[in-house]
């Protein structure tokens, strides 16, 4: 008999509960008052729209955004939505996709190798409904069940709050062979919008408020500074043109992240504009586009998406100047309850530390299929991550991290166009690469 059919793969989180065997996991049902349904087509998702819309709280998990991304990316094979029912009613949901993609194993920004794999990707914000510990355990078991059935080689869970029941279950429920031993953890920051500009300024240090670079900017461009906010379809073409003009010069373009004028970006921006939630701020110097901050207003929160500036004007700290002016505009317009909070998005940065008032930790996780393919991916990935963590820790002790990042970014500010063989990017498995929107 095949040993994989009898060896326990999961340990139960129930006190003194037995381990679950392959056959028990593969059934995909919990028994008792709980039941699980997997949505695998757009038509099935549409039938579930009303419940989904009642739970969605973040633009990345908006049902129309999710379906748009599915249509636009050829590497997405199909949806994979786990719906947990209790007593016949939807109680929680896990939103993912089955994706055929390359998995980049990185040391810092450097990709060591990138094998292709079939991935069950749980998207950012994709745990909805009743997020109880019991539901978290069931949903994690369902991910492992899909891996045992061979639906994917591994599952990648986009950043999840480490204090959430689902994250705790994802780190405790998987057996040894499927577990992620090096989940990267990163800070996520947000800020509340105060009632007045004066209240906002009181949060900031004197050094930030009186930035000497901005004095030089005002001196060099008297009367030649303006900020446009594009919200509607009629300004979309100009906005895309001007933002792309800046974005192609940034270090983010060299890293393969950030804004890029392509079919998917245009479709998503069109969707946001049609729904009235697009906010694209562009800073012009003497009518030349020089910096941008593009995001989405969703349920009174501005979610910062793309940010960048023309490095030719780096001496003016344009990115921070633009953000300060945007936040001031939110303060001045706070009476209409348009924006009450800013979510700065994944990852940390100096400007987020300066402007943020709320911080929490998020962790990404990989869970591997208990077969040769999954175990092989885990075996390839683990030593690379060990080196990455050791190098990061050593650099942190020397205080050289910021200098090395700056040198690397300067190196890639004017990248050559080098698409992969299939025109798609790789998904990094180290903590240092930014994740694209919709991941």
N, C-alpha and C positions, 0 to 999 in steps of 0.2 A: 504493500500500500504506500502511496505517496505520503511522505512525512508531513508535507505542507497541509494535508487535509486533516490532520489530527492534532498538530502542535498548536497550543493556545497562542493566539496572536494579540489578543487584548486582555488586559486585566480589568475586571469590573471595579467600578468605584463604589459599588454598594458594599457596606461593611461585611467582611467575611464572605463576599460573593464569589462564585466560581469564575475562572477565566472563560472567555468565549472562544469557541472553536471556529474554524473556517466555515463549517456548514451553518452555524448559528449566525455568523456575521453576514453571510451571503444571502440570507433570507430577506434582508432589507425591511424587516418589520419588528416592532417592539413588543407586541402583545399587549393584553390588558386594554385600558382605555386609550392608549396612544396608538396612532397609526401614522405611516409615512407615505407620501406620494412624491414621485420624481417627475418634474416637468421638463420635457426634452424638446419641445417645439414651440415656435412663436404662437401658434394657435392655442396651445394649452396655457401659455402665459397670458394671452388676452382674456381667456376665460377667468383668470385669477386677478385681473387688473384692479377691481374694486378694493379687494383686501390689500394688495400690494400698495396701492396709492394711499391707503389709510395708515400704512406703517412707514412709508419713506420719509426720511428726515434730512437727507444729504443729496446734493446733485449727482454724485457718482452712482447712487443707487436709484435714481429716478427711473421709472420703468421705460419711458420713451428714450432717455439717454442710453439705457442698457440695450434696448432693441436696435437703436441706431448704430451703436458700436458693433454689435453682432453682425449687422448687415455689411458694414464697411470693411471689416478685417477678414481677409480670406483665410487666415490661419485659424480662425475660430470655427470649430467643427459643428458645435451645437450648444444650446443652453444646457445647464445642469442646475436645476432649482429643487432643493429639498424642502418640502412643506410638511411640517409636523402638526398633526391634528390631535386634539384631546376631546374626547367625547363627541367626535364628529365635526368639530369646529377648528378652523385654522388657529394655531396658537403661536407658531414661530416659523421662520423661514430662513434658509441658507441660500444665497444667490451666488452662482458660479457659472463657469463655462468649461467646456472641453476644448483645449487649444493645442494645436500642433506647433511647437516653437522650439527654439534653441535655448538651452539653459546655460547662461554664462557663469562660470565659476571665476571669481575675481580676487585679485590681491590689490586692494585699493581700487584705482580706476583701470588697472590692467587686467584684461581677460586672459586667463591661462588656457582654458579650453571651453568649448560650447557645444556639447552633444545635443542632438535633437531628441525631443521627448514628447510624449502625449501627456498633457498636464490638465489636471482639474484645478482651475484657478478660482479661488474664492475672492471676489472683488472687495475693494475697500468699502467698508460700511455695509457689507453684505449679510450681516446677521440681524434679522428684523423680528419684531413681535415681542413675545414674552421671553426675556433673556435670563431665565432662571437657571440655577446650577443644574437642575435635572434636565432641562431642555438642552443646555450646553453639552452635557454628556451624550445625550441621544444624537444630536447633530454631528458631533465628532465621530461617534460610532458609525453614522451613515457615510461619512467621508471614507472611513476605513473599509466599510463594506463595499463602496464603489471601487476602491483600490484592489480589494480581494477578488472582485468580479472581473478584474482586468480592464475596467473602463478607462484607466489612465495609469501611467507609470509612477506618478507622484502627484501630490496635491500641494499647491502653494497658497498659503493663507496670507493675503495682504494684511498690512499692519493692523493689529487689534490692540485695544487697551489692555495692558498687562494686569490690571485690577478687575477685569471682567470675568464672569464665570466661564464664558466660552474659552478664553485664553487659558484659564486654569485647567479646564478639561482637556484642551489640545496638548498641553504639556504633560499631563498625568495619565490620560487614558491609553495612548498608543503603547504597544509593546516595544521591546528593545529594538527589534529589527526595523520598525517603521518610524521610530522617534527621531526628532530633530535635536541633536545635542548642542548645537550652537545657534540658537535663535537670536538674530540681531535685534537689539532694542534701541529705539531712538526717541528723541523728544518731539512732542507736537505742541505748538503754541497757538494761543488765540488772544484776542483782546476785546474788551467791551468798549462800546462807544459812549464816551461821557456826554453830559448834557450840553456842555459848551466847549469852545476852543480853549478857553482859559483853563478849564478843568483838565483837558488833554495835555496842555503845556506843563501843568504842574506835575505831571507824571514823569517828565523828562528831565535829564540832567541839564545844567547850564551849557555844557559842552555841546550837547546835541542841539539844543534850541538855537545856539549862536554859532553854528558851524561856519568856520571861516571860508570854506569852499563855496558856500552859498552866497556869502558876501561878494566873492569874486564873480560868481555867476551873474548876480544882479548888476554888478558893475560892468561886466563885459557885454551883457545883452539887455541894456535898458529899454524897456518897452517891447522887447522882442521875445518874451517868454509867454507861452500860452499852453493850457491843458484842455484837450477836448475829451469829452465822454461820449462814446458811441453806444447807443442802446438798441437801435432799431435797424430794420433791414435796409433802409435807404442809405445808411452810412457804412454798410458792411464791406463793400468792395474797397473803399478808401481805407478803412481800418485794416483789412487784411494786407493790402499793399504796403501801408506805412509800417505796420508791425513787422512784416517780413523783411523790409529794408533794414530794420535794426537787428532782428533776430539772427540773420545770416552772418552777422559780424561777432556774435557773442560766443563765449566759451561753451555755453550750453549746447550750441549747435555742434561744436566739435566733439562733445560727449554723446551726441545722439539723443539728447533730451530737449525739452523746451518747445517753444512755438515753431511750427513748420507749416507752410502753406501747402496743404495737400487736400485730397478729397474728403478725408475724414474730418480734418479740422474745420473745413468749410461747412460740412453738414452739421456738425455739432454747434458751431457758432450760429448757423441759421436757426437751428432748433431753439437755442437760448434766446435769440432775438425775437422769434415768433412768440415765445412764451413770456416776453417782457422781463427776462431775468439777466440779460447780458449787460455787463458793465466793462467797457474797454476804455481805459484811460491812457492817452498818448500825450507826451510832453514834446512840444516843438520849440526849437531855438531858431529864430529868424526863419520860420516856416519850414524848417527841416526837422523831420521826426528823429528824436534822439533817445527816448526812453518810453517804456510801456509797462502797464500793469493791467492784465486782462483777467477777469473773474466772473463769477456768477452770484447774483443775489438770490438766495433760496431760503425761504421761511425766515426772513429778517437777518440772515447772516450772509456777509460777503465772503465767498470762498475764493481766495486768491489762487489763480491758476498759473498763468504765464507772467514772468517778469524778466526784464532785461533792459540794457542800455547800450548805446554806441560807445565802444571803448575809446574812441577818439576824444570823447568828452569826459573821460574817467576822472579828470582832475576836479570836476564839479560835484561829484557824488550825486549824480542825477537820479539814480534809483531811489535813494532815501529821500531826496527832495520831493520827488513825485508822490511817494507814499505819504509823506507828511501832509502835503496839500490835499490828497484824497481823503485822508482821515479827518482833516479839518472840515472838508465839505460834508462828510457824514455827520459830524457834530452839528454843523449849522442846519442840516436838514433832518435832525433827529426828531423834531416835532411831528413829522408825518410817519414815523415808525418804519421808514424804509429799510434802514440798516441799524441793528442794535449790537452787532458783534462782527468781528473779522476772524475768520479761520485762515491761518497762514499756510495751511497745507502740510504735506509730508516733509519730514526732514527738518534740520535746524540750520540756522544761519545767524550772523551777527545782527542783522536788522530785525529778525524775529525776537531775539533776546532783548533788544532795546525797546521794541514796541509792544511786546507781549505782556499780558497781565495774568494769564492762566496757562499752566503747563501740566502735561501728563505724559506718561510713557506708553509707547506702542511697540509691539513686537511682531515680526514676521516669522512664519513657521513653514517648514516643509515636512510633509508626511509621505513616506515612501511605501510603495507596493511591496508586499512580502513575496516577491518573486525575483528571479535572477536580474531582470532589467532594473527593478526598483532598488535592489540591494547594490547593484553595480553603480548606479547613480549616487547613492549615498556614500559608497566607498571612494568614489572619485572626488566627491565634494568635500568630505570631512578633512583630509589633510590640507587642502587649499585654504579652508576656513581657519584651520589651526594657525597656519603661517600668517594669514591676514590679521587675525586677532593679536598674535604675538608682535607683529610688526607695528600694528596700530598702538598697542600698549607701550612699546619701546619708544615710538615717536612722541607719544603723549608725555612721557617722562622727560624728554629732551626739549619739549616746547617747540618742535619743528613742524608740527602738523600743518599749521596755517601757512607757513612759508612754502612747504612742499605742494600744498593744494594750489596756492597762487601760481607757483612755477608751472605746474601741470596745466592750469587753466590758461595761462599766458601762451603756453605751447600750442593749445588747440583753438585759439581765438579765431584763426582764419583757416579752417579745415578744408581739405580737399573732399570732393564728393566721392565717397567710397561705399556704395550700398552693398549689402550682403548679396549672396548669390540669388536669393529669392526675394530681395527687396524688403525683408523684415528685420527688425532689430532683435537682439537677444535679451533675455530676461536675466538680470544679474542676481546671484545668490550670495553676494556679500552686502554689507550694510551701506556701502559707500555710493552706490548708484541711485539716482533719483528714479522714481517710478512714473511712467506716463499716466495721464488721466485716463480713467476707464480700465485700469489694470485690475 
